[in-house]
Amino acid sequence: MQRSVLERELRRKRARERYASMSPKKNEARKMKACVYKQQKEEYPGLNQTANNYVKGSYIKIICLLHANENTIYTILSVHYIMQKMSMYNRLSYLTASHLMRQVH
């Protein structure tokens, strides 16, 4: 117990020294990043991570191969609609093709 307390104190001391030696510009960027993270965490607390959606950041990437058939335009429009609905979370960054196809059909 005593050892973990000492290790924690040492980590805090190093962190204080590191932050004290930062340039004002880097310090401001660090504060802004923390503020954005906190805001996103408050706005989207219920976003669940499952086997079909991997939360990795603030940008949406679609990895999906659309097969050329008579329903291609319908599929593209459906995927666009799904992504509009899901983009409200603004943290979903990766969807599997099988997940998208399940949503479309």
MIVOKOL-339816 format. One record per residue: residue in three letters; x, y, z of N, C-alpha, C in turn. Coordinates in pm, whole numbers, plus 50000, padded with zeros to 5 digits. Layout:
<pts>
AlaXYZXYZXYZ
...
</pts>
This chain:
<pts>
Met500834988150000500005000050000500875012550000
Gln501865012850087502755024350098503505026749967
Arg503895015749903504665016849779503815023249669
Ser502565019049656501695024649552501435039549575
Val501355043549702501165057749734502385065649691
Leu503565060349718504795067149678504925067949526
Glu504545057249458504605057349311503635067649254
Arg502455068549312501465078349268501985092549288
Glu502575095049404503145108249432504245111749333
Leu505085102149302506175104349206505615107449067
Arg504575100249025503955102948894503365116948892
Arg502695120848999502115134349006503195145049000
Lys504295142749071505395152449071505975153948931
Arg506195142748863506715143348726505745150448633
Ala504445147848649503435154348565503435169448589
Arg503505173548716503555187948747504775194448683
Glu505925187848691507145193348632507015194148480
Arg506425183748420506265183448275505345194748231
Tyr504225196648300503285207148261503835221048290
Ala504635222348394505235235348426506245239548320
Ser506895229748257507915233048158507345234748017
Met506045232748001505415234247869505365248847827
Ser505435250947695505255264547644503785268347659
Pro503495281147667502085285347681501195280147568
Lys501745279447447500965274647333500595259947350
Lys501555251747392501285237447413500335235447530
Asn500505243547633499635242547750498185245747713
Glu498015256047630496675259847586496065248847499
Ala496875242747413496385231847328495975219847414
Arg496735217047517496425205947609495095208447681
Lys494915220847727493665224247794492465223247700
Met492655227647576491585227147477491205212647446
Lys492205204247431491955190047403491165183647517
Ala491535186747640490825181347756489395186447761
Cys489205199047725487865204947725486975198247621
Val487515196147501486755189647394486415175347434
Tyr487365168247491487125154447534486005154047639
Lys486075163047734485065163347840483685166447783
Gln483625175847688482355179547627481765167747550
Gln482595160647473482105149047399481625138147494
Lys482335136347601481965126147699480605129347761
Glu480355142047787479075146147846477935145147745
Glu478215148247618477175148347516476745134447474
Tyr477675124947473477385111647419477745100647519
Pro477115100347634477495090347733476985076247702
Gly475945075147619475335062147598475805054747476
Leu476845059447412477325052847291478005039847329
Asn477415028747289477945015647325478905010547220
Gln479935004147263480884997947172480574983047165
Thr480304978447043479974964447023480934958546921
Ala480674946346879481514939946779481354946546643
Asn480304954146623480044960046492480294975046484
Asn480574981546592480954995646583482124998046677
Tyr483175003246621484395005546697484565020546714
Val484565025246836484695039446862486165042846871
Lys486635051146777488055054146773488345069046764
Gly487375077446742487685091546731486475099646691
Ser486735111746640485665120946608485245120746463
Tyr485915113246381485625113346240484965100346198
Ile484145101146094483455089346046484155084245922
Lys484515071545924485075064945807484165053245775
Ile483795052045649482975040745609483845031245530
Ile483945019045576484665008845503483614998945457
Cys483225000245334482124992145285482274990445135
Leu482164978345087482194975844944480764973944895
Leu480364982544804479014981544749479084973444620
His478324962944612478334954444494477464960644385
Ala477944959744262477204965244149476034955944117
Asn474854960744140473644953444102472534963544080
Glu471314958744060470224968044030469854976844150
Asn470254973044270469904980644390471044989544439
Thr472044991944356473204999544401472815013544447
Ile471995020344370471605033944408470805033644538
Tyr469885024244551469125022844675470055020244792
Thr471055011544772471995008344879472795020544920
Ile473275028144821474055040244851473195050244929
Leu471955052344885471075061644955470775056745096
Ser470585043845112470295038245244471485039945337
Val472685037145287473895038845368474055053445407
His473775062545313473865076845344472885080545456
Tyr471655075345449470655078045552471095072545687
Ile471625060345688472105054345813473215062845873
Met474145067245791475265075145842474795088645893
Gln473765094345830473215106845884472655104546024
Lys471945093546043471395090546175472505088146276
Met473545080846236474605077246329475585088646352
Ser475665098146257476645108846273476295118146388
Met475065117146440474725125546555475585121946675
Tyr476115109846677477005106146787478375112446768
Asn478775115046644480015122046610481255115446667
Arg481145103046715482315096146766482485082646698
Leu481525079046616481595066146549482585067246435
Ser483615059046433484625060846330484795048746240
Tyr484235037346272484445025646189483215016746197
Leu482695013346083481585003846076481984992545984
Thr481654980546018481944969445929480904969145818
Ala481284963645704480364962745591479154954245627
Ser479354943645704478214935145741477214942745826
His477694951645914476794959745996475954968845907
Leu476604975345810475864984145720474844976445639
Met475224964845589474304957045507473114952245590
Arg473324948945716472204945145803471254956845822
Gln471804968845834470974980645852470184984045726
Val470784981645609470144985145482468994975845452
His469164963045476468144953145436467174950245544
</pts>
